[in-house]
């Protein structure tokens, strides 16, 4: 059952705050919180944003996984040209995409759908509309299907703890060519937690032609019903911090699964984790690692702790240079805008 409201005003407000409209970084608030001059805070915030260390503040659309409960991970063979890139960036079902080289596949695409049947219809339509080549002109895709009901860990920004750990060991940390000092790091932590981020109710009220009190009440209701989270910033690559490798891992756990899951919940290397049933594999992990050596150390740690428990692991390694930049709010906004159009059509 959909969590989306049927009230047009609620939906219009939801569209704005999920896109980041009316959501602001409050320099004065951060200045008071961190006891630093506002000019210093503003310079560091501008640096974090302009160098894509952090994304714009938004109200995350928590209902995404309810509205589109199927995750499809597709290993695809597609031309890497401007037409395909434009489609990847515009299609409302595509959440993320990477260039890869695995067998006949050259792209890894993460998609959200309502059901297997909706996925099938979507695939038929994108071929019919010429968005991707016909089957005869490409290798067939290799797809994995996962239920979002299987998510047991959802901490997209947990990789910050690895950045902080690196800073404490080395006395500095460099991200996207920028050396972050202690102030920058503290600001980054605040923004990822939603501290120092405010909703400009007056701006939203003016744009929606309602009172500020109405905006406040509606946002509170959207939070209480589990449609949105409190406003915050995310890393530009949803799954991992900048400069980190994403290891997409299908894991076979043969025994001690409950204990391993407990460790995963506390593990700063894992931002997203699913219970799955795919052949021999029963866990899907999205892992943050600085390099391959770091991953091997991580794997050795689990293997030593659970010597008879871990079986096969299928890994896809994805580096920042392989990322095709896609607005991470696009899928959420596609859901909301479709509902807005549905309501408007009923009203005419």
C-alpha positions in Angstrom: 0.0 0.0 0.0 1.3 3.4 -1.0 2.4 5.8 1.8 2.0 8.8 -0.5 -0.7 11.4 0.5 -3.6 12.0 -1.8 -3.6 15.7 -1.1 -2.1 17.9 -3.9 -0.7 20.5 -1.5 1.1 17.7 0.5 2.6 16.3 -2.7 3.7 19.7 -4.0 5.4 20.4 -0.6 7.0 16.9 -0.7 8.3 17.5 -4.2 10.0 20.7 -3.1 11.7 19.5 0.1 12.8 16.2 -1.5 14.5 18.2 -4.3 16.2 20.4 -1.7 14.0 23.5 -2.3 13.5 25.4 0.9 16.2 23.3 2.7 19.2 25.3 3.7 22.6 25.0 5.4 22.4 27.5 8.3 25.9 29.0 8.7 24.9 30.9 11.8 23.7 27.7 13.5 26.9 25.8 12.6 28.9 28.7 13.8 27.3 28.5 17.2 27.4 24.7 17.4 31.1 24.5 16.5 32.1 27.8 18.2 33.8 29.1 15.0 33.5 32.4 13.1 30.7 32.4 10.4 33.2 33.3 7.7 35.3 30.3 8.5 32.2 28.0 8.5 31.0 29.4 5.2 34.4 29.0 3.5 34.5 25.3 4.6 30.9 24.6 3.6 31.4 26.2 0.2 34.5 24.0 -0.2 32.7 20.8 0.7 29.9 21.6 -1.8 32.0 22.9 -4.7 34.4 19.9 -4.6 31.6 17.4 -4.4 32.6 16.1 -1.1 29.0 16.4 0.0 25.7 16.8 -1.9 23.0 19.5 -1.4 20.8 19.2 1.7 17.4 17.5 1.1 14.6 15.8 3.0 15.3 12.1 2.1 12.3 10.3 0.8 12.1 7.4 3.2 9.1 5.9 1.5 11.1 5.1 -1.7 11.6 1.4 -0.6 7.8 1.0 0.0 6.8 2.6 -3.2 9.3 0.7 -5.3 10.0 -2.5 -3.4 12.0 -4.2 -6.0 15.8 -3.6 -6.5 17.1 -4.8 -9.8 20.9 -5.0 -10.3 21.6 -5.3 -14.0 24.9 -6.2 -15.6 24.2 -4.7 -19.1 25.8 -4.5 -22.5 25.0 -1.0 -23.8 26.8 1.6 -26.0 28.6 4.2 -23.9 27.4 7.3 -25.9 25.6 10.5 -25.1 22.1 9.0 -25.9 22.5 6.2 -23.4 24.0 8.6 -20.8 21.1 11.0 -21.2 18.6 8.1 -20.7 20.4 6.9 -17.6 20.3 10.4 -16.1 16.6 10.9 -17.0 14.9 7.5 -16.5 12.9 7.7 -13.3 13.6 4.1 -12.4 17.4 4.2 -12.6 19.0 5.1 -9.3 22.7 4.7 -10.1 25.0 3.4 -12.9 28.6 2.5 -13.3 30.9 1.6 -16.2 32.4 -1.9 -15.8 34.1 -4.6 -17.7 32.8 -8.0 -16.7 32.4 -10.6 -19.5 30.1 -9.1 -22.1 28.8 -6.4 -19.7 30.1 -2.9 -19.7 27.6 -1.2 -17.4 26.1 -2.0 -13.9 22.8 -0.4 -13.3 20.8 -0.1 -10.1 17.0 0.2 -10.7 13.9 0.4 -8.5 10.6 -1.0 -9.7 7.1 -1.8 -8.2 7.2 -5.5 -9.2 8.8 -8.0 -11.6 5.9 -7.4 -14.0 6.5 -3.6 -13.9 10.1 -4.2 -14.6 9.2 -6.4 -17.6 6.9 -3.7 -19.0 9.6 -1.1 -18.4 12.2 -3.1 -20.3 9.8 -3.7 -23.2 9.0 0.0 -23.4 12.6 1.3 -23.3 13.4 -1.1 -26.2 10.3 -0.1 -28.1 11.0 3.6 -27.6 14.6 3.2 -28.8 16.1 4.1 -25.5 18.4 1.0 -25.7 19.3 -1.2 -28.6 17.2 -4.3 -29.5 18.3 -7.7 -28.2 19.9 -8.7 -31.4 22.3 -5.7 -31.2 23.7 -6.4 -27.7 24.4 -9.2 -25.3 21.5 -10.0 -23.0 21.7 -8.5 -19.5 22.4 -10.5 -16.4 19.9 -9.4 -13.7 19.6 -9.9 -10.0 16.4 -9.2 -8.2 16.1 -8.2 -4.5 13.2 -7.3 -2.3 13.7 -4.0 -0.4 11.8 -5.7 2.4 15.1 -7.5 3.0 17.0 -4.4 4.0 18.3 -4.8 7.5 21.0 -2.0 7.5 20.5 1.4 6.0 23.2 3.9 6.9 24.3 5.6 3.7 26.7 8.0 5.5 28.4 5.4 7.8 31.6 5.7 5.8 32.2 9.0 7.5 33.5 7.0 10.4 36.2 5.6 8.2 37.2 9.1 7.1 37.3 10.2 10.7 39.4 7.2 11.6 41.9 8.0 8.8 42.1 11.6 10.0 42.9 10.5 13.6 45.6 8.1 12.4 47.3 10.4 9.9 46.4 13.9 11.3 44.9 14.8 7.9 42.6 13.4 5.3 42.4 14.3 1.6 39.2 14.0 -0.4 38.8 15.0 -4.1 42.1 16.8 -4.0 41.1 18.9 -0.9 42.9 18.5 2.4 40.3 18.6 5.2 41.2 20.1 8.5 39.5 19.4 11.8 36.9 22.2 11.3 36.0 20.8 7.8 35.6 17.3 9.2 33.4 18.5 12.1 31.2 20.4 9.6 31.0 17.4 7.3 29.9 15.2 10.3 27.2 17.8 11.3 25.7 18.0 7.8 25.6 14.2 7.3 23.6 14.1 10.6 21.3 16.9 9.6 22.8 19.3 12.2 22.9 22.9 11.0 20.4 22.3 8.3 17.0 24.1 8.5 13.8 24.3 6.6 12.9 27.7 5.3 9.2 27.5 6.1 8.6 31.1 5.0 10.0 30.5 1.5 8.0 27.3 1.1 4.8 29.0 2.4 5.3 31.9 -0.1 5.8 29.5 -3.0 2.8 27.3 -2.1 0.6 30.3 -1.2 -0.1 28.9 2.3 0.7 29.9 5.8 4.0 29.1 7.5 2.0 27.2 10.2 0.5 25.0 7.5 3.9 24.1 6.1 5.2 23.2 9.6 2.2 21.0 10.3 2.4 19.2 6.9 6.2 18.5 7.2 5.7 17.2 10.7 3.0 14.8 9.4 5.2 13.6 6.6 7.9 12.7 9.1 5.5 11.0 11.5 4.0 8.8 8.7 7.5 7.7 7.6 7.4 9.4 4.2 10.5 11.6 4.8 13.5 11.7 7.2 14.8 14.9 8.7 16.7 17.1 6.2 20.4 16.3 5.9 23.2 16.0 3.4 24.5 12.8 1.7 27.7 11.9 0.0 27.4 12.5 -3.8 27.7 8.8 -4.4 24.9 7.5 -2.2 26.6 4.2 -1.3 30.2 5.4 -0.4 32.2 8.5 0.5 34.2 10.2 -2.2 37.6 8.5 -3.0 36.3 5.2 -1.6 35.8 2.0 -3.6 32.3 0.4 -3.6 32.4 -3.4 -3.2 29.1 -4.9 -4.2 29.2 -8.3 -2.5 26.9 -11.4 -2.8 27.8 -13.5 0.3 27.1 -17.1 1.2 26.7 -17.5 4.9 26.6 -21.1 5.9 26.3 -20.8 9.7 26.3 -18.2 12.5 24.2 -15.9 10.3 22.6 -14.1 13.3 26.0 -13.3 14.8 27.4 -12.1 11.5 24.4 -9.9 11.0 25.1 -8.4 14.4 28.6 -7.6 13.3 27.5 -6.1 10.0 25.1 -3.7 11.9 28.1 -2.4 13.7 30.5 -2.4 10.7 31.5 1.0 9.4 32.5 -0.6 6.1 28.9 -1.5 5.3 26.4 1.2 4.4 23.6 -1.0 3.1 22.8 -4.7 3.7 20.0 -7.0 2.5 18.8 -10.5 3.4 18.5 -12.2 0.0 17.9 -15.7 -1.5 19.8 -15.9 -4.7 21.3 -19.3 -5.4 23.9 -20.0 -2.8 24.0 -16.3 -1.7 21.9 -15.1 1.3 23.4 -11.6 2.0 23.9 -8.6 -0.3 26.4 -6.0 1.1 27.3 -2.5 -0.1 30.8 -2.0 1.3 33.1 1.1 1.6 36.8 0.4 1.3 39.8 2.7 0.7 41.6 0.2 -1.5 41.8 -3.5 -2.2 44.2 -4.2 0.7 41.6 -2.7 3.0 39.0 -5.0 1.6 41.3 -8.1 2.0 42.0 -7.2 5.6 38.2 -6.9 6.2 37.6 -10.3 4.6 40.4 -11.9 6.6 38.9 -10.5 9.8 35.5 -12.1 9.2 37.0 -15.4 7.9 39.2 -15.7 11.1 36.3 -14.9 13.3 33.9 -17.3 11.5 36.2 -19.9 9.9 33.5 -22.4 8.9 30.7 -19.9 8.3 31.5 -18.0 5.1 31.2 -19.7 1.7 31.4 -18.2 -1.7 31.5 -14.4 -2.2 30.8 -12.7 -5.6 32.3 -9.3 -5.7 31.9 -6.4 -8.1 34.5 -3.6 -7.5 33.3 -0.1 -8.5 35.7 2.9 -8.3 34.8 6.6 -8.3 36.0 6.9 -11.9 33.5 4.2 -13.0 30.6 6.2 -11.7 28.1 7.8 -14.1 26.8 10.8 -12.2 23.0 10.6 -11.6 21.0 12.8 -9.2 20.2 10.5 -6.3 16.9 12.3 -5.7 15.7 11.5 -9.3 13.9 8.3 -8.5 12.2 9.7 -5.5 11.1 12.8 -7.4 9.8 10.6 -10.2 7.5 8.8 -7.8 6.2 12.0 -6.3 5.7 13.8 -9.7 3.8 10.8 -11.1 1.4 11.0 -8.1 1.0 14.7 -8.7 0.1 14.2 -12.3 -2.3 11.4 -11.3 -4.1 13.8 -8.8 -4.2 16.7 -11.4 -5.7 14.4 -14.0 -8.5 13.4 -11.6 -9.2 17.0 -10.9 -9.6 18.0 -14.5 
